[in-house]
Amino acid sequence: MHRDEVRTDATLVRRLVGGQFPQWADRPVTPVPSGGTSNAIYRLGDDLAIRLPRIADAVEQVTFEHEWLPVLASSLPVAVPQPCAVGRPAEGYPWPWAIHRWVDGVHPTEGNVDPRRFAANLGAVVAGLQRADTAGGRAGYRSGPLSGRDGYLREWTEAARGVVDTDAVLAIWEDALAAPAWAGPPVWTHGDLLAGNVLVRDGRLCALIDFGAAGVGDPACDAMAAWALLDSDSREVFRETAGFDDAAWARGKGWALTFITALTYYRETNPTMYALAQRAVGAVLSDHA
């Protein structure tokens, strides 16, 4: 657990809802298991979801999503959470919190999607984001230059020595840093295209959730989904549909490598994040080999 994490439970959520949104006070509150590190999630009845920031860094996400999700929804071929209300700090909980419409779906696995069709769907989502109006949009968490993560990547790569081929990681990282920088206008990025933030239904991509890392800038960070979510046979489908050029693809590999931190930091505490890191970093190294 993050040392500054605020704990929540269903009893607290019921008190918050009852005190601020009495129209929903009689609904059952059910925790939603999640490997995410920023928000605690609860269902409120059948059609609503509550998200409470666990850490201070996630607090801004509440007002950002309330303002921007309706804007981005108009450019995307899949659903996004529909904001309903923003709650106030109360009952000992220190931050604002959000109520959204619940989006039905399950996270993608090897058994519930057709890989190539899923890759095409995901590429279409990335392309849709890049067409969205950026006026007034903030910079994304991962939409700046890779050089800003250089010291971080090298520190955590050294910590992972003996766990992965760190020499290969650094070679790929150097190639990513050397790739031409994004020369186009800033575009919208999701910034966190991981299995936990994507929903599928009936074998098709149906929704994109958790826009806490979203913002405008270099689209290469969304290319990391090629290694975090897709197999080797479907990556090119994703790349072509999303429109990534060689330089963005190289930078995307670099962004996928930044999950190397989870190979040590989350190894004993968060199996979901650890598995993500194994997949993303392992896939990049496999491509390199």
N, C-alpha and C positions, 0 to 999 in steps of 0.2 A: 504494500500500500504506500502511496505517496505520503511523505511525512506531514504534509499540510492538508491532507484529504479530510473533507467534512463527511461524516457518516450520516446516512439517512435510513429510514425504515418505513414500512407501510403505515404504522401508527402516526408518525410525523406527517406523512403525506395526507392522511385523512384529516388531521387537524388543520393543515394548511388549506386544503380544499374547502373544508367546512367553514373556516373563518373568512374566506375571501370569495368563494364561488358556491354559495349555498344551493344553487340550482343543480349542482352535481354532487352534493354532499352525501346522498344516499347510494352512490355508485360504489361497487367493490373496487378496492385498490390491490393490484397484484404486481409484485416485483417481476421485472423482465431480466433474465440472466443475460449478461453481456461481458465480453472481454475488453470492452473499451475502458479507457483510463480517465476520461474527462467528465462523463455524466452518468448519473444513476437514472434508470428508466423504470417507469411503472405504467401499467395499464390502468385506465380509469373507465370502468365499464367495458363495453365491447368496442367502442368506436373512438376513444380518446387515449392519448398517451401523455404522460408527464415526464419532463426531463429536468433534473436538478443538477446543476454543476457540482462536481465533487471537489474541484480545485479552482483557485482564484483565476488561473489562466483561461478557464472555460466560461467565465461569467459574461464576457462580451458577446459570446455566441447567442445568448438569449435574445437580445435586442437586434442583433444582426440578422438572425434567421426570421424574426418577426417582420422585419422590414423587407428583406430581400428574397425570401422564398417565393412569394407571389410573383415577383418580377422574373425570376429565373424560370419558374414553372412554365411561363408562356413560350420559352424557347426550347423546351426539352420534350423529347418523345416519350418520356416515362413520367410517372407520378413523383411528386416530392411531398413531404409532410406539409399539411395546411395549418398555419398558425391560427389558434383560436383565442388565446389569452396569455397575458404575462402576469405572474404572481409576484407579490412583494415579499421582502424578508419578514419573517415572523416565526413565532414558536421556537426561537433559538436557532433557526436556520438563517444564515447571514446574507443570502444573495437573492436576486430575482430568479424566477424559474418559469418554465414554459409549459403550456398545454397545446398540443397539436392533435389533429385528426390522426387516428391510428391507420397505418398503411399495411394491408394484408400482404403477406409474402414470406418466403423463407430465404435464408442466405444460400448462395450458390455452392454446390459441391460437385464432385466429378460425376455423381449419379443423377443429378436432377436438371442438368442442362445439356444441350447439344453444344460442344465446345466452339465450333465455328460460328454457329448462329449467335451464341452468346457473345462471342468476340465482335461480331458485326453490330449487334445491339449496343454493346458498350462503346464501340467506336462512334456510333451515331449519337450517343449521349455526349461524348466529348466534343464532337463537331457542333452539336447544338449549343453547348455551353460557349463555345468560341464565337458563335454568332450573336450571343446575347449582348444587349446594350451595356456598355461599361461605364456610362456617365455616372459619376458619384461613387463608383465601386472602390472598395479598399484594396490594398495590396494583400495578396494571399500569403498564408503561412509558408508555402513552399513555392511561390511563384517568382521569387527573386533569383539572383545568380547562385549557382552551386558553390562558388568560392566562399560564400558566407558560411558554409558547413564544413570547410576544409579542416580546420583544427579539430572540430567535433568528430568527423569521420576518422581521422588518423588516431585520435585518442581511443575511440571505441574499437577500432580495428586492432590496435595493439592489445587491448583487453581481451580480444577474441583469439589471440594467437594460440594455436593448438586446437581450436575448435573448428576453424575454417582455414583455407589457404590464404593467409593474409597477404602474401606477395602478389597473388593474382588479384585480390581485391584492390590493392593499391595501384596495380597496373591499369585496371579498368577505370578506377577513379581518376587517374591521371589523364586517360583518354577523354573522359567526360569533361574534365576541367578544360582541356585543350580544344574541345569542340567549339565551333563558332557560336557566339552568344545570339540570343533571340533578337532579331532586327526589326520585327514587325511591331504593330501597335499592341498594347496590352490587351489580353483577352481573358475572359472568365475561366477559371479553373476550379475544379472541386477540391483538389489537393490531398485527398485521402481516399482514393478509389481502392478500397480493400474489401474483402468478403463481408465484413461486419457492417459495411455501409451500403451494400447492394442487396436488393431483394428480387427474387424471381417467383413467378407463378406460372404453372402449367408449362414449365420448361423454358419460359421466356423472361428476359429482363423486364421487370414491371415498375421498379421504383429505385430512386437514389435518395439516401437519407444522410443525416449528420453532415451539415455544411460548415462545421466549425473551422475548418482550414481553408474554406473557399475564399477567393479573391481574384483580382486581376493582375496579370503579368505574363510571364513566360509559360506557355502551355506544356512545357516538357515534363513538369511534375506529374501530369496525368498519364504520361506514357508509362510510368512505373507500374501501372496496372497490368501491363504485358507480362511482367515477371511475378507480380504478387497474386494474380488471379488466373492467368491463362497458361495453357500448355504450349509446348514448342510448335505444334502444328497449327495453332489458331492465332499466334501472335501477329503474323503478317496480315491476316484478315483485319484484325484490330487496327494495326498501323495504317493500312490503306484506307479504311473507313474513316478513321480519325484525321488522317492527313498529316502525319508526322514525317518530316524530312529526316535526312541522315543525322543532322546536327541535333535536332530535338530528340531523336531516338537515343543517341549517345548520352545526352544529358539525362534522359529518362532512366537509363541504366544507373547513372550516378545517384539519382533520387532513390531508386530501389535499394541501392547499397546502404543508404543511410539507416535502414532498419537493422543494420548490424548491431546497433546498441542493444536490441532486445535479446540478442544471443547471450548476453551476460547479465544485463540489468534485470531482465524479466525471467531469467531461466528458472528460478525457483518460485516466483510469485505470480506469474501470469502465463499459464500455458498457451493461451490463445495468441498472445503477442509473440511468444517464443516460437510457436509453430509458423506464424506469419513470417518472421525473420528467416527461419530455416528455408521456407519456400522461396521468398523473394531473393535472398542472397544466393541460395543454392541454384536457382534458375539462371541468374546472371552469370554465375561462375560456369554453369553448364554450357551456356551459349558461348562464353569466352573459350572454353576448351574445344 
